[in-house]
Amino acid sequence: MRNLMRAMVGLVGLFNIGLGMAFLFDPAHSVARFFLTPGGTQGLATVRADFTAFFVTGGVFALLGAWRCARAPLAVPLSLLGIAIGGRCLSLILDGTPASAFPPMVAEAVMIVVLLLARRSFADVAR
């Protein structure tokens, strides 16, 4: 079970790093998939900086947790994804519920569940 969880957390990490790299190297295309419109070159710079930081940081710490079979690094992607899904929930309350709001929430929820199950699976591993 632990090796399955390591693999799943690894996939979460690689998925997030892939998203981060897409924002870094092709921000104009990436923002369209996230329903964003950056304002000029400074907007693209902000997308490159902030979105890359969010996804790559979460992904690297997920990979670190998977590699070491350690719980502590998983706190980083869990925190990032938890805050993200919390913001999406608040947006649903304040801004309404378009159908396009739910697929990213499902993806975040699935990653959160995977990371929480991994933390539980990694619980008895001393590092």
Backbone bond lengths (Angstrom), bond angles and torsions (degrees), N, CA, C in turn:
res aa  C-N    CA-C-N  psi(-1)  N-CA   C-N-CA  omega(-1)  CA-C   N-CA-C  phi
1 M - - - 1.456 - - 1.533 110.72 -
2 R 1.325 114.89 -40.43 1.457 118.84 -177.97 1.527 111.21 -62.92
3 N 1.326 117.65 -40.22 1.464 120.05 179.43 1.524 111.89 -67.94
4 L 1.332 117.06 -35.56 1.460 120.31 174.85 1.521 110.30 -61.96
5 M 1.321 116.30 -43.43 1.466 120.21 179.48 1.526 110.73 -66.06
6 R 1.314 116.95 -38.42 1.468 119.55 176.68 1.520 110.19 -59.99
7 A 1.336 116.51 -43.06 1.463 120.61 179.67 1.532 111.09 -64.86
8 M 1.313 116.23 -42.80 1.473 119.52 -179.25 1.527 111.23 -66.40
9 V 1.313 117.07 -41.59 1.467 120.51 176.78 1.526 109.78 -64.97
10 G 1.321 116.66 -38.38 1.460 120.21 175.55 1.518 111.74 -58.93
11 L 1.333 116.60 -41.71 1.468 120.47 177.57 1.528 111.30 -65.09
12 V 1.328 116.60 -40.36 1.471 120.00 175.29 1.527 109.72 -59.17
13 G 1.322 116.11 -44.88 1.461 120.14 179.85 1.516 112.34 -62.54
14 L 1.329 116.72 -46.87 1.466 120.18 -179.64 1.524 111.78 -65.18
15 F 1.322 117.02 -38.95 1.464 121.58 177.38 1.530 110.27 -59.14
16 N 1.323 116.11 -47.05 1.462 119.90 -178.50 1.525 111.94 -68.87
17 I 1.307 117.52 -39.33 1.469 119.64 176.93 1.529 109.64 -63.92
18 G 1.338 116.62 -40.02 1.465 119.86 176.45 1.521 112.49 -59.77
19 L 1.330 116.56 -43.47 1.463 120.06 176.48 1.530 110.29 -62.25
20 G 1.309 116.39 -43.95 1.465 120.23 179.82 1.514 112.09 -61.25
21 M 1.317 116.98 -42.58 1.470 120.55 179.11 1.523 111.30 -66.64
22 A 1.331 116.53 -34.84 1.468 119.46 176.26 1.525 110.69 -63.45
23 F 1.322 117.10 -41.51 1.462 119.93 177.16 1.521 111.56 -66.57
24 L 1.309 117.48 -32.95 1.463 121.19 -179.90 1.529 111.31 -71.58
25 F 1.326 116.84 -47.39 1.458 120.07 -171.46 1.524 114.77 -97.34
26 D 1.328 118.23 -19.11 1.463 120.88 179.23 1.528 109.86 -142.99
27 P 1.334 115.97 62.36 1.461 118.24 -174.58 1.528 113.65 -63.71
28 A 1.315 117.68 -34.24 1.469 119.95 -177.61 1.530 110.94 -62.17
29 H 1.310 117.59 -41.54 1.462 120.98 179.29 1.530 110.56 -75.10
30 S 1.312 116.90 -38.33 1.465 121.21 -177.23 1.519 112.55 -66.55
31 V 1.327 117.12 -39.25 1.467 118.80 -178.49 1.523 111.34 -65.33
32 A 1.326 117.21 -32.24 1.461 120.43 179.54 1.528 110.76 -62.86
33 R 1.331 116.60 -38.23 1.474 120.33 178.80 1.524 111.67 -68.98
34 F 1.332 116.86 -20.48 1.464 121.65 179.95 1.529 111.86 -105.49
35 F 1.333 116.73 14.28 1.457 122.82 177.12 1.526 113.12 59.17
36 L 1.335 116.74 38.83 1.456 122.75 -179.70 1.521 110.47 -115.10
37 T 1.324 115.33 155.26 1.458 121.33 173.91 1.524 107.87 -134.41
38 P 1.341 117.19 104.10 1.466 118.73 179.16 1.526 110.36 -74.60
39 G 1.310 115.96 146.03 1.460 121.58 179.09 1.519 111.55 -91.37
40 G 1.318 117.31 93.17 1.462 121.74 174.04 1.517 113.84 72.72
41 T 1.326 114.31 -164.04 1.465 119.59 -175.77 1.526 111.88 -66.90
42 Q 1.321 117.32 -35.03 1.465 118.84 178.72 1.526 111.05 -68.91
43 G 1.321 116.94 -34.67 1.460 120.42 175.12 1.515 111.33 -64.08
44 L 1.342 116.84 -42.43 1.460 120.53 176.74 1.524 110.87 -64.49
45 A 1.331 116.88 -38.30 1.467 120.24 177.62 1.530 110.75 -63.52
46 T 1.313 116.55 -39.37 1.467 120.37 178.32 1.521 110.62 -65.68
47 V 1.325 116.74 -42.16 1.460 120.53 177.04 1.517 109.73 -60.93
48 R 1.335 116.16 -47.98 1.472 119.62 179.85 1.525 111.01 -58.17
49 A 1.299 116.88 -42.37 1.461 120.40 -176.44 1.533 111.84 -74.67
50 D 1.306 117.25 -55.94 1.463 120.91 -169.80 1.526 113.51 -75.63
51 F 1.320 117.01 -45.99 1.459 119.02 -179.03 1.522 111.12 -70.26
52 T 1.326 116.50 -38.67 1.463 119.21 176.35 1.523 109.65 -62.62
53 A 1.319 117.60 -44.11 1.465 120.90 179.91 1.524 110.95 -60.49
54 F 1.317 117.43 -45.86 1.463 121.66 -178.83 1.529 110.76 -59.33
55 F 1.325 116.37 -55.69 1.461 120.01 -173.56 1.531 113.22 -72.60
56 V 1.313 117.32 -41.22 1.464 119.24 -178.75 1.531 110.38 -69.11
57 T 1.312 117.90 -41.39 1.467 120.00 178.55 1.523 110.82 -60.94
58 G 1.318 116.89 -49.07 1.460 119.83 177.91 1.514 111.84 -60.17
59 G 1.319 116.51 -42.56 1.452 120.92 -179.22 1.514 113.35 -65.97
60 V 1.320 116.58 -43.39 1.471 120.35 -179.79 1.530 110.51 -63.39
61 F 1.318 117.06 -43.12 1.463 118.97 -179.88 1.526 111.85 -70.44
62 A 1.329 118.21 -30.93 1.466 120.20 173.37 1.525 109.69 -65.03
63 L 1.334 116.65 -45.55 1.473 119.71 178.00 1.520 111.66 -62.34
64 L 1.320 116.41 -39.83 1.459 120.23 178.29 1.533 110.64 -61.62
65 G 1.330 115.89 -44.06 1.461 119.55 177.70 1.514 112.01 -62.84
66 A 1.339 116.77 -41.12 1.459 120.71 179.18 1.528 110.84 -66.68
67 W 1.313 116.48 -44.02 1.460 121.04 -177.99 1.530 111.47 -62.59
68 R 1.334 115.15 -45.55 1.467 120.33 -177.38 1.520 112.76 -87.13
69 C 1.328 116.34 -8.54 1.462 121.14 -174.15 1.539 108.74 55.35
70 A 1.331 113.81 46.18 1.464 120.91 -173.22 1.527 110.95 -120.48
71 R 1.307 114.94 142.66 1.467 121.64 -179.17 1.522 113.66 -75.27
72 A 1.317 117.04 -42.79 1.466 121.27 -170.22 1.534 113.66 -54.76
73 P 1.328 120.64 -46.17 1.468 118.90 -178.89 1.529 113.39 -62.48
74 L 1.328 117.42 -23.88 1.458 120.58 -178.62 1.523 112.46 -70.47
75 A 1.332 117.15 -14.91 1.461 120.33 177.23 1.528 111.26 -63.29
76 V 1.321 117.42 -30.52 1.470 120.54 -178.73 1.527 111.16 -68.29
77 P 1.345 119.94 -57.07 1.462 117.42 179.14 1.530 112.65 -65.16
78 L 1.334 117.15 -31.71 1.465 118.62 176.46 1.524 110.95 -63.53
79 S 1.311 117.50 -41.18 1.471 120.93 178.10 1.524 110.88 -64.64
80 L 1.324 116.36 -47.57 1.469 119.95 -179.37 1.531 111.30 -60.91
81 L 1.318 116.90 -48.38 1.457 120.01 -178.46 1.524 111.93 -69.28
82 G 1.316 117.02 -35.54 1.464 120.16 177.26 1.516 112.16 -63.78
83 I 1.319 116.92 -42.80 1.459 120.58 177.50 1.528 110.01 -66.58
84 A 1.332 116.76 -39.88 1.463 120.50 179.72 1.523 111.62 -62.64
85 I 1.319 117.10 -48.17 1.461 118.96 -178.70 1.529 110.97 -69.31
86 G 1.328 116.73 -31.12 1.470 120.12 174.24 1.520 111.10 -63.70
87 G 1.321 116.77 -41.99 1.466 120.66 176.88 1.518 111.58 -64.26
88 R 1.317 116.56 -38.57 1.466 119.85 177.64 1.526 110.94 -65.56
89 C 1.322 117.34 -40.19 1.469 120.74 177.63 1.523 110.82 -62.76
90 L 1.320 116.60 -43.32 1.458 120.20 177.29 1.521 110.74 -61.57
91 S 1.329 116.47 -40.24 1.456 120.51 178.36 1.528 111.58 -63.19
92 L 1.328 116.93 -38.53 1.465 119.75 176.49 1.520 111.10 -60.44
93 I 1.318 115.97 -40.23 1.460 120.81 -179.65 1.526 110.97 -69.52
94 L 1.331 116.52 -45.15 1.466 120.61 -173.94 1.525 114.05 -84.25
95 D 1.336 116.79 -31.92 1.456 120.11 -170.45 1.519 114.47 -113.05
96 G 1.308 118.43 -9.69 1.457 120.72 -177.84 1.513 111.55 107.02
97 T 1.325 114.75 179.32 1.458 119.94 -172.33 1.528 112.33 -125.90
98 P 1.315 117.77 76.88 1.469 118.47 174.54 1.529 109.91 -71.64
99 A 1.314 116.55 153.01 1.464 120.55 -179.53 1.526 111.60 -60.64
100 S 1.327 116.70 -28.91 1.470 120.34 -178.68 1.524 112.83 -70.08
101 A 1.330 117.47 -10.61 1.465 120.61 -179.00 1.530 112.20 -76.08
102 F 1.315 117.27 -23.86 1.456 119.17 -169.57 1.526 116.03 -83.42
103 P 1.332 121.15 -37.52 1.473 118.61 179.82 1.526 114.53 -56.58
104 P 1.350 120.30 -44.40 1.466 117.40 177.64 1.530 112.67 -66.52
105 M 1.321 116.67 -31.59 1.463 119.55 178.56 1.526 110.43 -67.84
106 V 1.309 116.55 -38.34 1.464 120.42 177.80 1.526 109.48 -64.21
107 A 1.334 116.30 -45.16 1.470 120.08 179.24 1.529 110.65 -59.94
108 E 1.324 116.71 -45.00 1.472 120.00 178.88 1.515 111.21 -64.51
109 A 1.326 117.09 -41.95 1.466 120.39 -179.97 1.523 111.09 -63.30
110 V 1.332 116.99 -41.32 1.467 120.37 178.80 1.530 109.90 -63.02
111 M 1.334 116.88 -44.04 1.465 119.00 179.16 1.519 111.33 -64.04
112 I 1.323 117.40 -38.80 1.466 120.91 177.83 1.531 110.17 -62.29
113 V 1.318 116.93 -44.68 1.469 120.27 179.28 1.527 110.50 -61.68
114 V 1.331 116.89 -44.99 1.463 120.48 178.77 1.527 110.24 -58.63
115 L 1.327 116.45 -47.14 1.467 120.37 -178.19 1.526 111.68 -65.65
116 L 1.322 117.40 -38.77 1.471 119.94 178.00 1.525 111.38 -67.13
117 L 1.333 116.87 -41.74 1.465 119.44 176.77 1.525 110.89 -63.38
118 A 1.318 116.03 -38.35 1.467 119.54 178.18 1.522 110.69 -64.97
119 R 1.326 117.36 -42.61 1.475 119.67 177.82 1.521 109.88 -57.79
120 R 1.298 115.98 -39.80 1.468 119.86 179.12 1.531 110.82 -68.22
121 S 1.323 116.07 -41.08 1.458 121.51 179.38 1.512 112.29 -67.09
122 F 1.322 116.22 -33.83 1.460 121.14 -178.21 1.521 112.01 -85.94
123 A 1.320 119.14 0.18 1.468 123.24 -170.62 1.520 113.70 -57.07
124 D 1.350 118.50 -39.60 1.456 116.88 -175.99 1.507 114.35 -91.23
125 V 1.279 117.92 7.63 1.462 121.00 -179.56 1.518 108.72 -86.70
126 A 1.310 116.49 121.11 1.479 120.84 178.18 1.516 109.10 -86.12
127 R 1.292 115.91 131.04 1.478 122.82 176.82 1.485 109.33 -133.85
